[in-house]
């Protein structure tokens, strides 16, 4: 079961990486334009590396934000949930696959 979870997670992360590599993206967080989108996208891309199942995470997601990325008329939606222990860490949930695909550290979302 863990192997299947890792495969699904890695496939979801690969789809998101491909979308984020496209030029001319805009980002909305809960319907509000993210003004520092380039920095956030770079941080997110850096966190989307294939990874193995992490047994050492002892915190949990809290406040959830909806991130909508738009490029060339296409949209991608992720749910970003602030970590219970670290306010600069967000759990990245990909609803299309129903899995958490990464954890990203950023201060770009502090005002949300």
NORHUTA-V482253 format. One record per pair of residues at least 6 apart in sequence whose ideal C-beta (glycine too) atoms are under 6 Angstrom apart, sorted by the first residue. I is the first residue (numbers start at 1). J is the second residue. Records with the same first field share a line. If there is no record, write none. Layout:
I = J / J
This chain:
2 = 53
6 = 53
8 = 97 / 99
9 = 99 / 101
10 = 50
12 = 94 / 97 / 99 / 101
13 = 48 / 101
16 = 48
17 = 48
19 = 76
20 = 41 / 45
22 = 71
24 = 71
25 = 69 / 71
26 = 70
27 = 34 / 37 / 69
28 = 68
29 = 65 / 67 / 112
30 = 65 / 66
36 = 108
39 = 108
40 = 106 / 108
43 = 104 / 106
44 = 104
47 = 102 / 104
48 = 102
59 = 83 / 84 / 85
60 = 84
61 = 81 / 91
62 = 82 / 84
63 = 82
64 = 79 / 81
65 = 80 / 112
66 = 79
67 = 78 / 80
68 = 75 / 77
69 = 76
78 = 92 / 94
79 = 93
80 = 90
81 = 91
82 = 90
83 = 89
88 = 105 / 107
89 = 103 / 105
90 = 104
91 = 100 / 103
92 = 101 / 102 / 104
93 = 100
94 = 101
